[in-house]
């Protein structure tokens, strides 16, 4: 099954061989990044390279503080939670996930659609920028807390831990929920964001490998983020150039093959005479969306009124089971608060979309922080080590916005926006959520040292594992014919479980002393 690109025209789909170049490029960049990292480490140990602005310090503690100390105190003691009161925290976590679903479904995702339409940007660009910024607000808050309040590794640990879950875990959930459906994805935006993500992770590895972050390195992250935004701004031109280049390379390859084997004839010589894909007037959309355009236009007014009713806390759902009614009653206080604090951007109030976006992002951050707090208490109650909880339960807890938003947009047929949001949110986490707090910390709050300390040495190896996740996702989508379905979901689930097993063994020092023990609470 060959990869296909769906065009809003009569042009033929491109062949799968034209996309293999974008599969090779991430692998080459991966090899170069790993080689440069190992070579730099050897030279540093032998003293052949100059030290950084702030030389490596020996102030790394013998133990790391428990993650529960980085949150406010709980109403219950450890003994009370172990006797059964931890069930309250499970219920609170489920309720917070329900609140996140309400904010994402009724406010955040509709705002993204209006932003993409008003700014005339493709859905993949909106997913990699606006949607990524909104769903990554918990990671930004976590990085600020880790840099200025706890002065620990909670910021970078949370970002690194949730990154793998974003790539493989969220993709597996959305893919399996589709079950007997298939949603096409475009190869170009996935390739674009994968390349940027590989360069971002490689840069982060080089920065934290000596356990010191300098002011120059923080500026480098912010500059790379500015370059990424510029790439998004000129996406159409870059896309046209990239597809023309791949098409030219593929044409040259076919000509060379015909020259070597003239017996093949002209069976495949006319395959490249289709309409040029790089034409910016062509819009990449799933065919399932094209056939429903007229129906959507005729029923938009009715849907808008139904959406307004769903957002109102004063309208009782008329059709539904007793469970849905109980769910509405449980969420009624939140519906009332959201209706008073988040302005509607539905018709005829589309002009409020900026304020709606900001307010929904704030609520996503607040609810996600509370969700992470509950998950941390649960893991501490059952005696789960913080290092393991960070890459398992806590990573899943803080990635709830990505899960809910991705499910909503994939169900709407916009798989490009969902996948680009997952990769784009990780790029935003590394370049901005770490770069901005590190920049402020090293320049204004470092007492002249212009540096901060990364305590955990194992974070370098965990960060290096992020490179493999995006390559594995790329290969999986390529082999599936660039379609998101249950097979992709099951494959990503297996890859994620395999990563968790290896990562947990490393974090528990099975393969050697990589992490210091947890300090007594």
C-alpha positions as CSV (number, residue, x, y, z in Angstrom):
1,X,0.0,0.0,0.0
2,X,1.7,3.2,-1.2
3,X,1.5,6.6,0.4
4,X,-1.0,8.9,-1.2
5,X,-1.7,12.7,-1.0
6,X,-5.3,13.7,-1.4
7,X,-5.7,16.8,-3.6
8,X,-8.6,19.2,-4.0
9,X,-8.3,18.9,-7.7
10,X,-8.2,16.2,-10.4
11,X,-4.5,15.6,-10.1
12,X,-3.3,12.1,-9.5
13,X,-1.8,11.0,-6.2
14,X,1.9,11.0,-5.9
15,X,3.8,7.7,-5.7
16,X,5.2,6.3,-2.4
17,X,8.8,6.3,-3.7
18,X,8.8,10.0,-3.9
19,X,8.3,10.1,-0.1
20,X,11.2,7.8,0.8
21,X,13.6,10.7,0.8
22,X,11.8,12.3,3.7
23,X,12.1,9.0,5.6
24,X,15.9,8.9,4.9
25,X,16.5,12.5,6.0
26,X,15.4,12.0,9.7
27,X,17.4,8.8,9.9
28,X,20.5,10.6,8.6
29,X,20.0,13.5,11.0
30,X,19.5,11.0,13.8
31,X,22.9,9.3,13.1
32,X,24.7,12.6,12.8
33,X,23.3,13.9,16.1
34,X,24.2,10.7,18.0
35,X,27.7,10.6,16.5
36,X,28.4,14.3,17.3
37,X,27.1,13.8,20.8
38,X,29.4,10.8,21.6
39,X,32.4,12.5,19.9
40,X,31.8,15.7,21.9
41,X,31.6,13.7,25.1
42,X,34.9,11.9,24.4
43,X,36.7,15.2,23.6
44,X,35.3,16.9,26.7
45,X,36.6,14.1,28.9
46,X,40.1,14.3,27.3
47,X,40.1,18.0,27.7
48,X,40.3,18.8,24.0
49,X,37.4,21.3,23.9
50,X,36.9,24.6,25.8
51,X,34.6,24.6,28.8
52,X,31.3,26.3,28.7
53,X,30.6,29.7,30.1
54,X,29.8,28.1,33.5
55,X,32.1,25.1,34.2
56,X,30.5,21.9,35.4
57,X,29.8,22.1,39.1
58,X,29.9,19.4,41.7
59,X,26.8,20.6,43.6
60,X,24.7,17.7,42.3
61,X,22.9,16.3,45.4
62,X,23.2,12.6,46.5
63,X,19.4,12.3,46.3
64,X,16.5,13.9,44.6
65,X,13.5,15.4,46.5
66,X,10.2,13.5,46.1
67,X,7.9,15.0,43.5
68,X,5.1,15.3,46.0
69,X,7.1,17.9,47.8
70,X,6.9,20.1,44.7
71,X,3.1,20.4,45.1
72,X,0.9,21.9,47.8
73,X,0.2,19.7,50.8
74,X,-2.6,17.1,50.8
75,X,-5.7,17.0,53.1
76,X,-4.9,13.4,54.0
77,X,-1.9,11.8,55.5
78,X,0.0,8.9,53.8
79,X,-1.6,6.4,56.3
80,X,-5.1,7.8,55.5
81,X,-4.6,7.5,51.8
82,X,-3.3,4.0,52.1
83,X,-6.3,3.0,54.2
84,X,-8.6,3.9,51.3
85,X,-8.9,7.7,51.0
86,X,-6.8,7.6,47.8
87,X,-10.0,6.7,46.0
88,X,-11.0,10.4,46.4
89,X,-7.9,11.3,44.4
90,X,-8.8,8.8,41.7
91,X,-12.3,10.4,41.5
92,X,-10.8,13.9,41.4
93,X,-8.5,12.9,38.6
94,X,-11.4,11.5,36.5
95,X,-13.4,14.7,37.2
96,X,-10.5,16.9,36.1
97,X,-10.2,14.9,32.9
98,X,-13.9,15.5,32.3
99,X,-13.4,19.3,32.8
100,X,-10.5,19.2,30.3
101,X,-12.8,17.5,27.8
102,X,-15.4,20.2,28.2
103,X,-12.9,23.0,27.7
104,X,-11.2,21.4,24.7
105,X,-14.4,20.3,23.0
106,X,-16.6,23.4,23.5
107,X,-14.0,26.2,23.5
108,X,-10.5,25.4,22.6
109,X,-10.9,23.3,19.3
110,X,-13.6,25.6,17.9
111,X,-11.3,28.6,18.5
112,X,-8.6,26.8,16.5
113,X,-10.9,26.4,13.6
114,X,-11.8,30.1,13.6
115,X,-8.1,31.1,13.9
116,X,-7.1,28.9,11.0
117,X,-10.0,30.3,8.9
118,X,-9.4,34.0,9.8
119,X,-5.6,33.8,9.3
120,X,-6.0,31.6,6.2
121,X,-3.5,29.0,7.5
122,X,-3.6,25.3,6.8
123,X,-4.9,23.0,9.6
124,X,-1.5,21.4,10.0
125,X,0.2,24.8,10.6
126,X,-2.6,25.7,13.1
127,X,-2.0,22.3,14.8
128,X,1.7,22.7,15.0
129,X,1.5,26.3,16.4
130,X,-1.7,27.5,18.1
131,X,-2.9,24.0,19.1
132,X,0.6,23.1,20.3
133,X,0.9,26.2,22.4
134,X,-2.5,25.7,24.0
135,X,-2.1,22.0,24.9
136,X,1.5,22.6,26.1
137,X,0.6,25.2,28.7
138,X,1.0,22.7,31.6
139,X,4.6,22.0,30.5
140,X,5.3,25.7,30.4
141,X,3.9,26.2,33.9
142,X,5.9,23.1,35.1
143,X,9.2,24.5,33.6
144,X,8.6,27.9,35.3
145,X,8.0,26.1,38.7
146,X,11.1,23.9,38.2
147,X,13.3,26.9,37.4
148,X,12.2,29.4,39.9
149,X,10.4,27.7,42.8
150,X,11.6,24.1,43.4
151,X,15.0,24.6,41.6
152,X,14.9,21.0,40.6
153,X,14.5,18.9,37.4
154,X,10.7,18.8,37.5
155,X,10.4,21.1,34.4
156,X,12.8,19.2,32.1
157,X,11.7,15.8,33.5
158,X,8.1,16.5,32.9
159,X,8.7,17.7,29.3
160,X,10.9,14.8,28.5
161,X,8.6,12.3,30.1
162,X,5.5,13.6,28.4
163,X,7.1,13.9,25.0
164,X,7.3,10.1,24.4
165,X,3.6,9.8,25.5
166,X,2.6,12.5,23.1
167,X,4.3,10.8,20.1
168,X,3.4,7.2,20.7
169,X,0.8,7.1,23.5
170,X,-1.6,9.7,22.2
171,X,-1.3,8.3,18.6
172,X,-2.1,4.8,19.8
173,X,-5.2,6.0,21.7
174,X,-6.5,8.1,18.7
175,X,-5.7,5.3,16.2
176,X,-7.5,2.6,18.2
177,X,-10.5,4.7,18.8
178,X,-11.0,5.0,15.0
179,X,-11.2,1.2,14.9
180,X,-12.9,0.5,11.5
181,X,-12.2,3.9,10.1
182,X,-9.2,5.3,8.3
183,X,-8.2,9.0,8.3
184,X,-5.6,10.0,5.7
185,X,-2.6,12.1,6.7
186,X,-0.3,14.2,4.5
187,X,3.4,13.2,4.4
188,X,4.8,16.7,4.1
189,X,3.8,18.4,7.4
190,X,4.8,15.2,9.3
191,X,8.2,15.2,7.6
192,X,8.7,18.9,8.2
193,X,7.9,18.8,11.9
194,X,9.9,15.5,12.4
195,X,13.0,17.1,11.0
196,X,12.6,20.2,13.2
197,X,12.0,17.9,16.2
198,X,15.1,15.9,15.6
199,X,17.3,19.0,15.5
200,X,15.6,20.3,18.7
201,X,16.2,17.1,20.6
202,X,19.8,16.9,19.4
203,X,20.4,20.4,20.6
204,X,18.8,19.7,24.0
205,X,21.1,16.6,24.4
206,X,24.2,18.7,23.7
207,X,23.0,21.3,26.2
208,X,22.3,19.1,29.2
209,X,25.0,16.5,28.7
210,X,27.4,18.4,31.1
211,X,24.6,19.0,33.7
212,X,24.9,22.8,33.1
213,X,22.7,25.2,31.2
214,X,24.3,28.5,30.2
215,X,22.7,31.8,29.1
216,X,24.1,31.3,25.6
217,X,22.5,27.9,25.3
218,X,19.1,29.3,26.5
219,X,19.3,32.0,23.8
220,X,20.1,29.3,21.2
221,X,16.8,27.5,22.1
222,X,14.8,30.7,21.7
223,X,16.5,31.5,18.4
224,X,15.6,28.0,17.1
225,X,12.0,28.5,18.1
226,X,12.0,31.8,16.2
227,X,13.3,29.9,13.1
228,X,10.6,27.3,13.5
229,X,7.9,30.0,13.6
230,X,9.5,31.5,10.5
231,X,9.3,28.1,8.8
232,X,5.6,27.9,9.7
233,X,5.0,31.4,8.3
234,X,6.6,30.6,5.0
235,X,5.2,27.1,5.0
236,X,3.5,27.4,1.5
237,X,6.7,28.4,-0.3
238,X,8.9,25.9,1.5
239,X,6.3,23.2,0.8
240,X,6.3,24.0,-2.9
241,X,10.1,24.0,-3.1
242,X,10.3,20.7,-1.1
243,X,7.8,18.9,-3.2
244,X,9.3,20.2,-6.5
245,X,12.7,19.0,-5.3
246,X,11.4,15.5,-4.4
247,X,9.6,15.3,-7.7
248,X,12.8,16.3,-9.6
249,X,14.8,13.7,-7.8
250,X,12.2,11.1,-8.4
251,X,12.1,12.0,-12.1
252,X,15.9,11.8,-12.4
253,X,15.8,8.4,-10.7
254,X,13.2,7.1,-13.1
255,X,15.2,8.3,-16.1
256,X,18.4,6.7,-14.8
257,X,16.5,3.4,-14.3
258,X,15.1,3.5,-17.8
259,X,18.6,4.2,-19.2
260,X,19.9,1.1,-17.4
261,X,17.0,-1.1,-18.2
262,X,15.4,0.0,-21.5
263,X,13.4,-3.2,-21.5
264,X,11.0,-1.7,-19.0
265,X,9.5,0.4,-21.8
266,X,7.3,3.4,-21.1
267,X,4.8,1.8,-18.7
268,X,5.7,4.2,-15.9
269,X,7.1,7.1,-17.8
270,X,3.9,9.1,-17.8
271,X,3.3,8.9,-14.1
272,X,4.9,12.3,-13.4
273,X,2.8,14.3,-15.9
274,X,0.1,14.9,-13.4
275,X,-0.7,18.3,-12.0
276,X,2.2,19.7,-10.0
277,X,1.7,19.1,-6.3
278,X,3.6,22.2,-5.3
279,X,0.9,24.5,-6.7
280,X,0.0,26.6,-3.7
281,X,-3.6,26.9,-5.0
282,X,-4.1,23.3,-4.2
283,X,-5.2,22.5,-0.7
284,X,-4.5,19.1,0.9
285,X,-7.7,17.8,2.4
286,X,-9.1,14.3,3.1
287,X,-11.6,13.2,0.5
288,X,-14.1,12.4,3.3
289,X,-14.2,16.1,4.1
290,X,-14.7,17.2,0.4
291,X,-17.8,15.2,-0.1
292,X,-19.4,16.6,3.0
293,X,-18.7,20.3,2.2
294,X,-22.2,21.0,0.9
295,X,-23.9,19.2,3.7
296,X,-21.8,21.1,6.2
297,X,-22.7,24.4,4.6
298,X,-26.4,23.7,4.6
299,X,-26.6,22.5,8.2
300,X,-24.1,24.9,9.8
301,X,-26.7,27.1,11.3
302,X,-28.4,24.3,13.0
303,X,-25.2,22.9,14.3
304,X,-24.1,26.2,15.7
305,X,-27.4,26.5,17.6
306,X,-27.0,23.0,19.0
307,X,-23.4,23.9,20.0
308,X,-24.6,26.9,21.8
309,X,-27.1,24.8,23.7
310,X,-24.4,22.4,24.7
311,X,-22.3,25.2,26.1
312,X,-25.2,26.6,28.2
313,X,-25.4,25.4,31.8
314,X,-29.2,26.2,31.8
315,X,-30.2,23.8,29.0
316,X,-30.8,20.2,30.2
317,X,-30.0,17.6,27.6
318,X,-33.3,16.3,26.2
319,X,-32.1,13.2,24.5
320,X,-29.7,10.8,26.3
321,X,-29.4,8.0,28.8
322,X,-29.5,8.4,32.6
323,X,-25.7,8.2,32.6
324,X,-25.5,11.2,30.3
325,X,-27.9,13.1,32.5
326,X,-25.8,12.2,35.6
327,X,-22.7,13.3,33.8
328,X,-24.3,16.7,33.0
329,X,-25.4,17.1,36.6
330,X,-21.8,16.4,37.8
331,X,-20.3,18.8,35.3
332,X,-22.9,21.5,35.9
333,X,-20.8,23.6,38.3
334,X,-17.9,23.6,35.8
335,X,-20.3,24.5,32.9
336,X,-21.5,27.5,35.0
337,X,-18.0,28.7,35.8
338,X,-16.7,28.2,32.2
339,X,-19.7,30.1,30.8
340,X,-18.9,33.0,33.1
341,X,-15.1,33.1,32.5
342,X,-14.7,32.0,28.9
343,X,-16.5,34.1,26.2
344,X,-18.1,32.2,23.4
345,X,-16.7,32.4,19.9
346,X,-19.6,30.7,18.2
347,X,-21.9,32.5,15.8
348,X,-22.5,35.4,16.0
349,X,-19.6,36.0,18.4
350,X,-16.7,34.9,16.2
351,X,-14.8,38.2,17.0
352,X,-14.2,36.9,20.5
353,X,-11.9,34.1,19.3
354,X,-8.7,35.7,20.6
355,X,-10.1,36.2,24.1
356,X,-11.7,32.7,24.0
357,X,-8.3,31.2,23.0
358,X,-6.4,32.9,25.9
359,X,-9.1,32.0,28.5
360,X,-9.3,28.4,27.4
361,X,-5.5,28.0,27.5
362,X,-5.4,29.4,31.1
363,X,-8.1,26.9,32.1
364,X,-6.2,24.1,30.4
365,X,-3.1,25.0,32.4
366,X,-4.9,25.2,35.7
367,X,-6.8,22.0,35.3
368,X,-3.7,20.1,34.0
369,X,-1.7,21.3,37.0
370,X,-4.4,20.0,39.4
371,X,-4.5,16.7,37.4
372,X,-0.7,16.3,37.7
373,X,-1.0,17.0,41.5
374,X,-3.6,14.2,41.9
375,X,-1.5,11.8,39.8
376,X,1.6,12.6,41.9
377,X,-0.2,11.9,45.1
378,X,-1.5,8.6,43.8
379,X,1.9,7.4,42.7
380,X,3.4,8.5,46.1
381,X,0.7,6.6,47.9
382,X,1.5,3.3,46.2
383,X,5.2,3.8,46.7
384,X,6.0,4.2,43.0
385,X,9.5,5.8,42.5
386,X,9.3,9.4,41.2
387,X,11.6,8.6,38.3
388,X,9.2,5.8,37.1
389,X,6.1,7.8,37.9
390,X,7.4,10.7,35.9
391,X,7.6,8.7,32.6
392,X,4.4,6.7,33.2
393,X,1.6,8.1,35.3
394,X,2.6,11.7,35.5
395,X,3.5,11.9,31.8
396,X,0.0,10.5,30.9
397,X,-1.6,12.9,33.4
398,X,0.0,16.0,32.1
399,X,-0.7,14.9,28.5
400,X,-4.5,14.8,29.0
401,X,-5.0,18.0,26.9
402,X,-3.2,16.4,23.9
403,X,-5.3,13.2,24.2
404,X,-8.6,15.0,24.3
405,X,-7.8,17.6,21.7
406,X,-6.3,14.9,19.3
407,X,-9.4,12.6,19.6
408,X,-11.7,15.5,18.8
409,X,-9.9,16.7,15.7
410,X,-9.2,13.2,14.4
411,X,-12.9,12.3,14.7
412,X,-13.5,15.4,12.6
413,X,-11.2,14.1,9.9
414,X,-8.3,16.5,10.6
415,X,-5.6,13.9,11.3
416,X,-2.9,16.3,10.0
417,X,-3.8,18.8,12.7
418,X,-3.7,16.1,15.4
419,X,-0.3,14.6,14.4
420,X,1.3,18.0,13.8
421,X,0.0,19.1,17.2
422,X,1.7,16.1,18.9
423,X,5.1,16.8,17.3
424,X,4.7,20.6,17.4
425,X,3.8,20.6,21.1
426,X,7.1,18.7,21.8
427,X,9.0,21.2,19.7
428,X,7.3,24.0,21.7
429,X,8.1,22.3,25.0
430,X,11.8,22.0,24.2
431,X,12.5,25.3,22.5
432,X,10.2,27.6,24.3
433,X,8.9,26.0,27.5
434,X,12.5,25.3,28.5
435,X,14.3,28.1,26.6
436,X,12.3,31.0,28.1
437,X,12.5,30.1,31.8
438,X,16.2,29.1,31.4
439,X,16.9,32.5,29.7
440,X,15.2,34.5,32.5
441,X,16.9,32.4,35.2
442,X,20.4,32.5,33.7
443,X,20.4,36.2,32.8
444,X,18.5,37.7,35.8
445,X,18.5,35.3,38.7
446,X,21.8,33.4,38.6
447,X,23.9,35.7,40.8
448,X,26.5,36.3,38.1
449,X,27.1,32.7,37.2
450,X,24.8,32.9,34.1
451,X,24.0,29.2,34.5
452,X,21.7,26.7,36.2
453,X,22.2,23.0,37.2
454,X,20.5,19.9,35.8
455,X,20.8,17.4,38.6
456,X,19.9,14.1,36.9
457,X,22.5,12.6,34.6
458,X,20.0,10.0,33.3
459,X,18.0,12.8,31.6
460,X,20.6,12.8,28.8
461,X,19.9,9.2,27.9
462,X,16.1,9.6,28.3
463,X,16.2,12.7,26.0
464,X,18.2,10.7,23.5
465,X,15.4,8.1,23.4
466,X,13.1,10.9,22.1
467,X,14.9,10.7,18.8
468,X,13.8,7.2,18.2
469,X,10.1,7.9,19.0
470,X,9.6,10.3,16.1
471,X,11.5,8.1,13.7
472,X,9.4,5.1,14.7
473,X,6.2,7.1,14.3
474,X,7.3,8.3,10.8
475,X,8.1,4.7,9.7
476,X,4.8,3.4,11.1
477,X,2.8,6.0,9.2
478,X,4.8,5.5,6.0
479,X,4.2,1.7,6.1
480,X,0.5,2.2,6.7
481,X,0.2,4.2,3.5
482,X,-0.1,7.5,5.4
483,X,-3.4,6.6,7.0
484,X,-4.2,6.7,10.7
485,X,-6.1,3.6,11.7
486,X,-6.3,1.0,14.4
487,X,-3.2,-0.8,13.0
488,X,-1.2,2.3,13.5
489,X,-2.7,2.6,17.0
490,X,-1.8,-0.9,18.0
491,X,1.7,-0.6,16.6
492,X,2.4,2.7,18.5
493,X,1.0,1.1,21.7
494,X,3.4,-1.8,21.4
495,X,6.3,0.6,20.8
496,X,5.3,2.7,23.7
497,X,5.0,-0.3,26.1
498,X,8.5,-1.4,24.9
499,X,9.9,2.0,25.6
500,X,8.3,2.1,29.1
501,X,9.8,-1.3,30.0
502,X,13.3,-0.2,29.0
503,X,13.0,3.3,30.4
504,X,11.7,2.0,33.8
505,X,14.5,-0.5,34.0
506,X,17.0,2.3,33.4
507,X,15.4,4.6,35.9
508,X,15.4,1.9,38.5
509,X,19.2,1.5,37.9
510,X,18.9,-2.1,36.6
511,X,21.5,-1.4,33.9
512,X,23.8,0.6,36.2
513,X,23.7,3.6,38.6
514,X,22.1,6.2,36.5
515,X,19.8,8.0,39.0
516,X,20.4,9.1,42.6
517,X,17.9,7.7,45.1
518,X,14.8,9.6,46.3
519,X,15.3,11.7,49.4
520,X,13.2,10.9,52.5
521,X,10.0,13.0,52.4
